[in-house]
Amino acid sequence: MGGFDGIRALVTGGASGIGLAAARRLAREGATVAVLDRARQGTGDFRYVRADVTDDAGVRAAVEEAAGALGGLDVLVNNAGIGARGGIEANDDAEWHRVLDVNVLGLVRVTRAALPALRRSPTAAIVNTCSIAATAGLPARALYSASKGAVLSLTLAMAADLIAEGIRVNAVNPGTADTPWVARLLDAADDPTAERTALEARQPHGRLVSAEEVADAIAYLASPAAGSTTGTWLAVDGGMAGLRPR
């Protein structure tokens, strides 16, 4: 018996990285899990529904399919997102629109589509994957930081709007995590080994965060055990947000 027995969960961006780790963690604890992703299929014993979060009609159809297959919806993990590099001058308007469309409006589209089902749940919870970039100034991450700052503010606004309906909304703020996106970032660096060392060193515990560690935090925030936790964020960053060790 697990803490998520009888819970029905939808995880976006769940075909790889943090999303896949979260889907596995919830399933391991007894949840029935559907994954929404652009990929046609993925690993794990989940129900996969295919959609691009920038396509509102596609999102609505996929969420309806997932909720129908699961028999309802209790948990939504808004994890789908993309990265961006560079300072304020590095990206043109089209790239700003593209990243914000995925990272912010994508979350909006999925949540809008899922709310009718979540409102029928007695233990509804939404967890948004945010980032340390929302609360710390990181070099060469202007666009990405702006998108995640919006996600953090949106999390608080959603929590305020939905608390009277019994729907909790929280965010998880990972530090630099060992995910496929970070792997691609390292591969593109002039010196991948030196770049990885630098990313590890800026987190006080001296290593990258694992996807599984972030998934554990998502599971806590989504669980009925966190019934009095809403409108907050949980940093999983090796102390990066608040520690300044010598």
Residue, then its C-alpha position, 0 to 999 in steps of 0.5 A: m500500500g502506498g501513499f497515493d493509492g487511489i490517486r489519479a495523476l497527470v504529468t506533463g513533459g513526463a517522457s524524460g528527465i524530471g517528469l519521467a522521474a515524477a511519474r515513476r515516483l507517483a506510480r511506485e507509491g500507488a498512483t495511476v499515472a498518465v503522461l502528456d508529452r510531445a513524444r509518441q511514447g515513452t518508458g514506464d507503465f503509464r498512459y501516454v497522451r500526445a500533445d504539444v502544450t503550445d496547442d490549446a485544442g490538442v491540450r484540451a483533447a489530451v487532458e480529456e483523454a487522460a482524465g477519461a482513461l484514469g476515471g478522473l484526476d486528483v493531481l496535475v504536475n505541470n512539468a513541461g518546459i524548455g530552456a534558454r541561454g544568454g543574457i538580455e540581448a542574446n535572444d530575439d523576440a521570436e525566441w522570447h515568445r517561443v519560450l514563454d509560450v511553452n513555459v508559461l502559457g503551456l502551464v496555463r493551457v494544461t491547467r485550464a483543461a484539467l480544472p473541471a476534473l480536479r474540481r471533482s476531486p476531494t484531494a486535488a493538488i497542482v505542482n508546478t516545476c519552477s526553478i532556482a532561476a526564479t529566485a536567484g540571479l543566474p548569469a546567461r539565463a535572462l529569458y529562462s529566468a523570466s519564464k520561471g519567475a512568471v511560473l512562481s508568481l503564477t503559482l501563488a496567484m493560482a493558489a489564492d484563486l483555487i484555495a476556496e475550491g479545495i485545490r492546493v497549488n505549489a511549486v518545486n524549484p530545482g537547482t541545476a539538475d542532471t537531466p537531458w537538457v543539462a546534458r545537451l548544454l554540457d555537450a555544447a560547451d567548449d569544455p564539457t568537463a570544466e562546465r560540469t565542474a562549474l555547475e556542480a561547484r555553484q551548488p553548496h552540496g557540490r554536485l548536480v541535483s538528481a531528477e529523483e530528488v526533485a521527483d521526491a519533492i513533487a510527490y510530497l507536495a502532491s500528496p494528501a500528507a501535504g494537505s495544509t501546504t499551498g501557495t509555496w515553493l520547495a527548493v531542491d538545490g543543494g542549498m543554492a538559494g539560501l546558503r553562502p558557505r565559505 
